[in-house]
Amino acid sequence: MLKAPRVQKYDCRNCVYDDTLNYACIEHSIDVKVGWEIKQKWELASDIIPGPDPYTNGDSAYKPDNADSDFTDVRYKYTWKIIPYSVVSFNVRPNAKLDRIFQVETQLNVDQFKSSFYLAFVYY
């Protein structure tokens, strides 16, 4: 007879057969943490090549290589990144016993497994 697991507990035990002397059970515990991180950054944009200023029509008085002008073509970028993730750890322990004949216990344990991806928006 299969028994219902203990809910809202750290560990659960499911038995296929269980009497006072013999049993065949699986004990397991699973922890899942789900969340997200948000990262923002405002920085100097070094990954773009500055072109001519569209507002001056390429007038030489506004070009950075003109020694008489203090104009510098500095561009910034804003990066916003959202990173959803899940962290899973679990422990499974199947065990069985036939009185005076056979007894076995094994254990599988995964301490922590994290998976994530990200979605980024970059504004220049």
Buried (B, 14 or more C-beta within 10 A) or exposed (E): EEEEEEEEEEEBBBBEEBEEEBBBBBBBBEEEEEEEEEEEEEEEBEEEEEEEBEEEEEEEEBBEEEEEEEEEEEEEBEBBBEBEBEBBBBBBBBBBBEEEEEEEEEEEEEEEEEEEEEEEEEEE
